[in-house]
Amino acid sequence: MIGNTFGRCFRVTACGESYGKGLGIIIDGIPAGMKLTVDDIQPELDRRRPGQSAIDSPRGEKDKVEIFAGIGQDGNLTTGAPLGLIIYNNDTQPIHVQQYRDYRYQMRPGHAEFTYYVKYGEYADWCGAGRASGRETACRVAAGAVAKKILARENIEVIGYVKQLMEIKCPEMSFEEIKKGLAEHPNHINCPDPEVAQKMIARCMEIKEKGDTAGGIIEFIARNVPAGLGEPAFDKLSATISHGIMSIPAVKAIEFGAGFGFATMTGFESNDQMYYDDNGDVKFKTNHGGGLLGGISCGDDIVGRVCVKATSTIDIKQDTIDVKEHKNTVLSPITRRDPTICGRAVPVIEAMVAMSIVDHLMLARGFEAVQRLDKEYTI
């Protein structure tokens, strides 16, 4: 199995399954001499951790992270070597394993079990979706916390929030209003408007009572990203962010700026007109492009929205197949699940955006260094 590494300069490799012993994360590209402790990582993991509310999975994981490599002996400073992190799984009781064993060969609709079975056969991990489980996103959040630490040195911020749950929408808010709302009115759906958040939670609970689950839309904003990040053609910043976000379980779509709204806009309406402000800095009258031109950052806020589907595990009987008996059957499993993934997905999306920006920031700085070398030396 390949495809477990993300990034080129800031390079994250993750491993671990839903019901395995734990999750491992190796991060290459950490700058030397940066102060880093568990306290920089744990708060982000706590935002994603299950079992904290009625709209989360009741799985009782603590998600306590340990740093086992990449920190020097003379304090909490990075050495420049790969950073090693581990998160142990706690709630993997035999009773829950047995629930998955009971319908091992019955393919759960909406899950990756069928494609994993086609690809890996009997060797595919069938317990809790194995490697395809949302459990693996804890790795992304841990790595994202490190990426955010690096971005903070550049005054770059990445925030996300639930903009819509089913038909309930959060009103338009400024970056400052979103940050303030999330800080002053914390809630498990991660919506900055407290009244709308309660409506979202109530709607989710209503759907949960019927044995079903809810989907929604998460918006992310990256502020103070310098202009010029991203490479032409295949390695655009927008492409890297899209790659990272679309690799998250349950994510089905992404758009930047006006997104699909461009389909009904004329060129004049959609173009972000430029001007010099009083300080001589380049500004844009609008941000329909979501902070990107040609897939490269233009200096404005990078804004995108992500569609997260409803949790695939439900309490409603569904038609499916038994791949061992080669017959049609009806599936009605009773296992733990999130009534909605949206709230817990916010820090995961922030993590992938942060990792993408750090990676391109390092690529750009490397290119700038080569440019300086070319001017100073004759090769």
KEROLO-840379 format. One line per 10 residues: number of its first residue (from 0); their letters; for each residue x, y, z of C-alpha. Coordinates in nm, 2 decimals, always signed. Example, Ala and Ser with C-alpha at 12.3 -4.5 7.8 and 13.67 -1.06 7.14 Angstrom:
0 = as = +1.23/-0.45/+0.78 | +1.37/-0.11/+0.71
***
This chain:
0 = migntfgrcf = +0.00/+0.00/+0.00 | +0.14/+0.34/-0.10 | -0.01/+0.68/-0.08 | +0.06/+0.74/+0.29 | +0.29/+1.04/+0.25 | +0.19/+1.40/+0.18 | +0.42/+1.69/+0.08 | +0.75/+1.75/-0.08 | +0.96/+1.97/+0.16 | +0.73/+1.95/+0.46
10 = rvtacgesyg = +0.67/+1.58/+0.43 | +0.43/+1.38/+0.64 | +0.41/+1.00/+0.65 | +0.14/+0.84/+0.86 | +0.04/+0.48/+0.95 | -0.21/+0.30/+1.17 | -0.56/+0.15/+1.16 | -0.88/+0.21/+1.34 | -0.85/-0.08/+1.58 | -0.47/-0.13/+1.57
20 = kglgiiidgi = -0.24/-0.05/+1.86 | -0.19/+0.31/+1.76 | -0.12/+0.57/+1.50 | +0.23/+0.69/+1.39 | +0.34/+1.01/+1.23 | +0.68/+1.10/+1.08 | +0.74/+1.46/+0.97 | +1.04/+1.55/+0.76 | +1.14/+1.91/+0.69 | +1.11/+2.05/+1.05
30 = pagmkltvdd = +1.34/+2.35/+1.09 | +1.61/+2.31/+1.35 | +1.60/+2.51/+1.67 | +1.22/+2.55/+1.69 | +1.07/+2.51/+2.04 | +0.81/+2.23/+2.02 | +0.63/+2.04/+2.30 | +0.33/+1.81/+2.33 | +0.14/+2.12/+2.44 | +0.17/+2.27/+2.09
40 = iqpeldrrrp = +0.00/+1.96/+1.94 | -0.25/+1.83/+2.20 | -0.50/+2.12/+2.18 | -0.56/+2.05/+1.81 | -0.61/+1.68/+1.88 | -0.85/+1.76/+2.15 | -1.06/+1.95/+1.90 | -1.09/+1.64/+1.68 | -1.12/+1.38/+1.97 | -1.44/+1.17/+1.97
50 = gqsaidsprg = -1.67/+1.11/+2.26 | -1.71/+1.47/+2.37 | -2.08/+1.53/+2.29 | -2.40/+1.37/+2.17 | -2.31/+1.46/+1.80 | -1.98/+1.27/+1.82 | -1.90/+0.91/+1.81 | -1.91/+0.77/+2.17 | -1.57/+0.60/+2.11 | -1.36/+0.68/+2.42
60 = ekdkveifag = -1.03/+0.77/+2.28 | -0.80/+1.01/+2.47 | -0.57/+1.08/+2.16 | -0.28/+1.17/+2.38 | +0.03/+1.23/+2.16 | +0.39/+1.14/+2.24 | +0.70/+1.28/+2.08 | +0.96/+1.01/+2.04 | +1.21/+1.16/+1.79 | +1.34/+1.49/+1.66
70 = igqdgnlttg = +1.37/+1.67/+1.99 | +1.72/+1.74/+2.14 | +1.84/+1.65/+2.48 | +1.90/+2.01/+2.59 | +1.54/+2.13/+2.59 | +1.23/+2.12/+2.38 | +1.41/+2.23/+2.06 | +1.38/+2.05/+1.73 | +1.71/+1.91/+1.59 | +1.62/+1.93/+1.22
80 = aplgliiynn = +1.59/+1.55/+1.21 | +1.25/+1.38/+1.14 | +1.00/+1.44/+1.41 | +0.83/+1.12/+1.54 | +0.49/+1.12/+1.70 | +0.27/+0.84/+1.83 | -0.09/+0.83/+1.94 | -0.21/+0.50/+2.11 | -0.56/+0.37/+2.06 | -0.74/+0.30/+2.39
90 = dtqpihvqqy = -1.10/+0.20/+2.31 | -1.06/-0.12/+2.11 | -1.26/-0.36/+2.32 | -1.33/-0.71/+2.19 | -1.71/-0.65/+2.20 | -1.66/-0.38/+1.93 | -1.42/-0.59/+1.73 | -1.68/-0.87/+1.73 | -1.95/-0.64/+1.59 | -1.73/-0.59/+1.28
100 = rdyryqmrpg = -1.64/-0.95/+1.26 | -2.01/-1.05/+1.25 | -2.06/-0.88/+0.92 | -1.70/-0.89/+0.79 | -1.81/-1.00/+0.44 | -2.12/-0.78/+0.42 | -2.01/-0.46/+0.24 | -2.13/-0.15/+0.42 | -2.28/+0.10/+0.17 | -2.09/+0.43/+0.15
110 = haeftyyvky = -1.78/+0.28/+0.30 | -1.45/+0.19/+0.13 | -1.48/-0.18/+0.23 | -1.58/-0.30/-0.11 | -1.30/-0.12/-0.30 | -1.05/-0.23/-0.03 | -1.17/-0.59/-0.07 | -1.13/-0.57/-0.45 | -0.79/-0.42/-0.41 | -0.64/-0.63/-0.12
120 = geyadwcgag = -0.88/-0.93/-0.08 | -0.87/-1.12/+0.24 | -0.58/-0.91/+0.36 | -0.78/-0.59/+0.39 | -0.83/-0.48/+0.75 | -1.21/-0.52/+0.80 | -1.23/-0.39/+1.16 | -1.37/-0.04/+1.18 | -1.28/+0.03/+0.82 | -0.91/-0.02/+0.90
130 = rasgretacr = -0.68/+0.22/+0.71 | -0.99/+0.38/+0.55 | -1.13/+0.49/+0.89 | -1.16/+0.85/+0.99 | -0.94/+0.74/+1.29 | -0.64/+0.81/+1.07 | -0.72/+1.18/+1.05 | -0.57/+1.22/+1.40 | -0.24/+1.18/+1.23 | -0.32/+1.47/+1.00
140 = vaagavakki = -0.43/+1.70/+1.29 | -0.11/+1.62/+1.48 | +0.11/+1.71/+1.18 | -0.11/+2.01/+1.11 | -0.05/+2.14/+1.46 | +0.33/+2.14/+1.38 | +0.26/+2.32/+1.05 | +0.05/+2.58/+1.22 | +0.34/+2.64/+1.46 | +0.57/+2.71/+1.17
150 = larenievig = +0.31/+2.93/+1.00 | +0.27/+3.13/+1.32 | +0.63/+3.25/+1.28 | +0.52/+3.40/+0.95 | +0.20/+3.55/+1.10 | -0.01/+3.32/+0.88 | -0.34/+3.19/+1.03 | -0.57/+2.91/+0.91 | -0.92/+2.88/+1.05 | -1.22/+2.67/+0.96
160 = yvkqlmeikc = -1.58/+2.65/+1.07 | -1.90/+2.47/+0.98 | -2.08/+2.70/+0.74 | -2.38/+2.47/+0.67 | -2.53/+2.16/+0.83 | -2.80/+2.01/+0.61 | -3.03/+2.30/+0.52 | -2.92/+2.52/+0.81 | -2.67/+2.79/+0.71 | -2.44/+3.02/+0.91
170 = pemsfeeikk = -2.47/+3.39/+0.81 | -2.19/+3.57/+0.63 | -1.92/+3.68/+0.88 | -1.58/+3.85/+0.85 | -1.26/+3.67/+0.95 | -1.25/+3.86/+1.27 | -1.61/+3.78/+1.35 | -1.55/+3.41/+1.29 | -1.24/+3.40/+1.51 | -1.43/+3.58/+1.79
180 = glaehpnhin = -1.74/+3.37/+1.76 | -1.54/+3.04/+1.78 | -1.34/+3.17/+2.08 | -1.62/+3.32/+2.28 | -1.89/+3.06/+2.19 | -1.72/+2.72/+2.17 | -1.95/+2.44/+2.06 | -1.91/+2.09/+1.92 | -2.04/+2.17/+1.58 | -1.77/+2.44/+1.54
190 = cpdpevaqkm = -2.01/+2.71/+1.41 | -1.91/+3.07/+1.51 | -2.28/+3.19/+1.54 | -2.41/+3.05/+1.88 | -2.78/+3.06/+1.78 | -2.72/+2.89/+1.45 | -2.49/+2.63/+1.62 | -2.77/+2.53/+1.85 | -3.00/+2.49/+1.55 | -2.74/+2.28/+1.38
200 = iarcmeikek = -2.70/+2.06/+1.68 | -3.08/+2.02/+1.73 | -3.12/+1.93/+1.36 | -2.84/+1.67/+1.39 | -3.00/+1.51/+1.69 | -3.34/+1.50/+1.51 | -3.17/+1.31/+1.23 | -2.99/+1.09/+1.48 | -3.32/+0.98/+1.64 | -3.43/+0.84/+1.31
210 = gdtaggiief = -3.11/+0.63/+1.29 | -2.96/+0.85/+1.02 | -2.67/+1.10/+0.99 | -2.61/+1.45/+0.86 | -2.37/+1.62/+0.61 | -2.26/+1.98/+0.56 | -2.02/+2.24/+0.43 | -1.70/+2.36/+0.60 | -1.53/+2.69/+0.50 | -1.16/+2.75/+0.56
220 = iarnvpaglg = -0.97/+3.08/+0.54 | -0.59/+3.13/+0.54 | -0.49/+3.49/+0.62 | -0.15/+3.66/+0.55 | -0.03/+3.41/+0.30 | +0.23/+3.59/+0.09 | +0.18/+3.63/-0.28 | +0.37/+3.39/-0.51 | +0.32/+3.05/-0.34 | +0.25/+2.77/-0.58
230 = epafdklsat = +0.42/+2.63/-0.89 | +0.28/+2.66/-1.25 | +0.08/+2.37/-1.40 | +0.07/+2.06/-1.19 | +0.19/+2.19/-0.85 | -0.03/+2.49/-0.80 | -0.11/+2.58/-0.44 | -0.48/+2.53/-0.52 | -0.39/+2.18/-0.65 | -0.19/+2.09/-0.34
240 = ishgimsipa = -0.47/+2.21/-0.10 | -0.73/+2.02/-0.31 | -0.52/+1.71/-0.30 | -0.48/+1.73/+0.07 | -0.85/+1.80/+0.14 | -0.99/+1.55/-0.11 | -0.78/+1.28/+0.06 | -0.98/+1.33/+0.38 | -1.24/+1.06/+0.44 | -1.60/+1.17/+0.37
250 = vkaiefgagf = -1.49/+1.48/+0.17 | -1.67/+1.49/-0.17 | -1.61/+1.83/-0.31 | -1.41/+2.15/-0.28 | -1.43/+2.50/-0.43 | -1.23/+2.82/-0.40 | -1.36/+3.17/-0.38 | -1.68/+3.20/-0.58 | -1.64/+2.84/-0.68 | -1.93/+2.70/-0.88
260 = gfatmtgfes = -2.08/+3.06/-0.87 | -1.84/+3.14/-1.16 | -2.07/+2.95/-1.39 | -2.33/+3.23/-1.37 | -2.08/+3.53/-1.37 | -1.95/+3.72/-1.66 | -1.58/+3.79/-1.69 | -1.62/+4.15/-1.57 | -1.82/+4.03/-1.27 | -1.58/+3.75/-1.18
270 = ndqmyyddng = -1.25/+3.94/-1.22 | -1.09/+4.07/-0.90 | -0.98/+4.42/-1.00 | -0.65/+4.55/-0.85 | -0.53/+4.88/-0.71 | -0.24/+5.03/-0.51 | -0.34/+5.14/-0.16 | -0.19/+5.44/+0.02 | +0.11/+5.23/+0.13 | +0.18/+5.12/-0.23
280 = dvkfktnhgg = +0.07/+4.77/-0.16 | -0.13/+4.57/-0.42 | -0.50/+4.51/-0.31 | -0.80/+4.36/-0.47 | -1.15/+4.51/-0.48 | -1.31/+4.17/-0.45 | -1.19/+3.81/-0.37 | -1.39/+3.60/-0.61 | -1.08/+3.40/-0.69 | -1.03/+3.29/-0.33
290 = gllggiscgd = -0.69/+3.44/-0.29 | -0.55/+3.25/-0.60 | -0.46/+3.35/-0.95 | -0.34/+3.08/-1.18 | -0.34/+2.86/-0.87 | -0.07/+3.08/-0.71 | -0.14/+3.29/-0.40 | -0.20/+3.65/-0.47 | -0.17/+3.79/-0.12 | -0.54/+3.80/-0.04
300 = divgrvcvka = -0.72/+3.56/+0.19 | -0.73/+3.21/+0.06 | -1.09/+3.10/+0.10 | -1.25/+2.77/+0.02 | -1.54/+2.55/+0.10 | -1.55/+2.17/+0.15 | -1.85/+1.94/+0.12 | -1.85/+1.67/+0.39 | -2.10/+1.38/+0.33 | -2.31/+1.23/+0.61
310 = tstidikqdt = -2.15/+0.95/+0.81 | -2.19/+0.62/+0.61 | -2.28/+0.40/+0.91 | -2.65/+0.43/+0.99 | -2.91/+0.25/+1.18 | -3.14/+0.20/+0.88 | -3.15/-0.14/+0.70 | -2.97/-0.12/+0.36 | -2.94/-0.36/+0.06 | -2.59/-0.48/+0.00
320 = idvkehkntv = -2.39/-0.79/-0.09 | -2.20/-1.07/+0.09 | -1.87/-1.12/-0.09 | -1.80/-1.45/+0.07 | -2.14/-1.61/-0.01 | -2.18/-1.42/-0.34 | -2.53/-1.33/-0.26 | -2.75/-1.02/-0.20 | -2.83/-0.95/+0.16 | -2.97/-0.68/+0.39
330 = lspitrrdpt = -2.73/-0.50/+0.63 | -2.83/-0.36/+0.96 | -2.51/-0.32/+1.17 | -2.51/-0.16/+1.51 | -2.17/+0.01/+1.56 | -2.05/+0.34/+1.69 | -2.06/+0.63/+1.47 | -2.07/+1.02/+1.45 | -2.42/+1.15/+1.39 | -2.23/+1.41/+1.18
340 = icgravpvie = -1.86/+1.43/+1.09 | -1.87/+1.81/+1.03 | -1.77/+1.95/+1.36 | -1.47/+1.71/+1.41 | -1.37/+1.75/+1.05 | -1.29/+2.12/+1.09 | -0.94/+2.08/+1.25 | -0.86/+1.81/+0.99 | -0.93/+2.05/+0.71 | -0.74/+2.32/+0.88
350 = amvamsivdh = -0.45/+2.08/+0.91 | -0.43/+1.99/+0.54 | -0.45/+2.36/+0.44 | -0.17/+2.44/+0.69 | +0.05/+2.16/+0.57 | +0.00/+2.26/+0.20 | +0.09/+2.62/+0.27 | +0.40/+2.53/+0.47 | +0.51/+2.29/+0.20 | +0.48/+2.56/-0.07
360 = lmlargfeav = +0.64/+2.82/+0.16 | +0.95/+2.60/+0.19 | +0.95/+2.54/-0.18 | +0.94/+2.91/-0.25 | +1.21/+2.99/+0.00 | +1.43/+2.72/-0.16 | +1.38/+2.87/-0.50 | +1.46/+3.22/-0.37 | +1.78/+3.09/-0.22 | +1.89/+2.94/-0.55
370 = qrldkeyti = +1.81/+3.27/-0.72 | +2.04/+3.45/-0.48 | +2.31/+3.19/-0.54 | +2.28/+3.24/-0.91 | +2.34/+3.62/-0.87 | +2.63/+3.58/-0.63 | +2.83/+3.30/-0.79 | +2.92/+3.19/-1.13 | +2.86/+2.81/-1.17
***
